[in-house]
Amino acid sequence: MATEEAGNGFNIHPMDQFEITNLFGGGPIHWYSFTNATLWMGLAIVAVILLLVVGTRKRATVPSRSQSIAELMYGFVYTMIEDVAGKEGLKFFPYIFTLFIFVLISNFLGLLPMSFTTTSHIAVTACLAMAVFLTVTALGFYKNGAKFLGLFWVSSAPLALRPILAVIELISYFVRPVSHSIRLAGNVMAGHAVIKVFAGFAGALGIWAALPIVSITAVYGLEVLVAGIQAYVFTILTCVYLNDALHPSH
Amino acid sequence: MEGNIAELGQYIGAGLACIGMGGAGIGVGTVAGNFLSGALRNPAAAGAQTATLFIGIAFAEALGIFSFLVALLLMFAV
């Protein structure tokens, strides 16, 4: 580990905020332990329920603030799926909307001071990405049978090149869950670590601490943007993969 | 000056790994810049292509995130 004390009051531990701790009793973490990750994932689900169930309960014709936010998100994801994956993709709207809203709310909850960001852990995002990958692969074979393998056989390329391209396509297909999960976790983790590094500067600079605090504000604004964009990117890539499974012609 | 050579290697390696982020920066800049120049030529068609823009940015950026991850692994996990 390279996180020893650097001396002269200049201690920056940007990765400590991602530590998973047992909330009750401490000690080693088992699969049934109630950790801070469990707590914040639960809070994300509670927030989603508050927004989508309680917020839209009145079903007013002129929507209230929370109802119009819920309707906006619904319409946003609906048109996204329709544009990218076509009409057949709309069968998977509940799944994709669940992914979108869970990632979005988790990202935003992670931006609260002193909170824990569940989506900064590759374990969490890898679960989501593997679920997408397995669903899409199974769906591709179920819908198209062996024709799904045509995804790897680029019929527009010269015949001599096709085996080489097939290998490349195969590799890029199996890297999908890796890049899909690391993109989200890496972006969120990087932003939070940057904020922590600037916070470390503020602690060390004394009277000049105003400078890093201004930068923290700016980076925080960027992070709000990143939280939204990464949830969007995660969802739209799911739609792209879904489109590949539904229409595998190359 | 004291310390072990493995730690030196960790720090130098983490610094070198960050060079990869420059490549991602070039990639994202190329995608966004070309989108903008195309969008200014034909603003009517630009709105429908924002999804493609974000997909392109995401693919370019993922590789930078990989290099950041390598740096983090060298600093904190090795």
Boltz contact constraints between the chains, C-beta under 6 A:
constraints:
  - contact:
      token1: [A, 2]
      token2: [B, 75]
      max_distance: 6.0
  - contact:
      token1: [A, 15]
      token2: [B, 76]
      max_distance: 6.0
  - contact:
      token1: [A, 179]
      token2: [B, 62]
      max_distance: 6.0
  - contact:
      token1: [A, 183]
      token2: [B, 62]
      max_distance: 6.0
  - contact:
      token1: [A, 183]
      token2: [B, 65]
      max_distance: 6.0
  - contact:
      token1: [A, 186]
      token2: [B, 65]
      max_distance: 6.0
  - contact:
      token1: [A, 186]
      token2: [B, 69]
      max_distance: 6.0
  - contact:
      token1: [A, 190]
      token2: [B, 68]
      max_distance: 6.0
  - contact:
      token1: [A, 233]
      token2: [B, 54]
      max_distance: 6.0
  - contact:
      token1: [A, 233]
      token2: [B, 58]
      max_distance: 6.0
  - contact:
      token1: [A, 236]
      token2: [B, 51]
      max_distance: 6.0
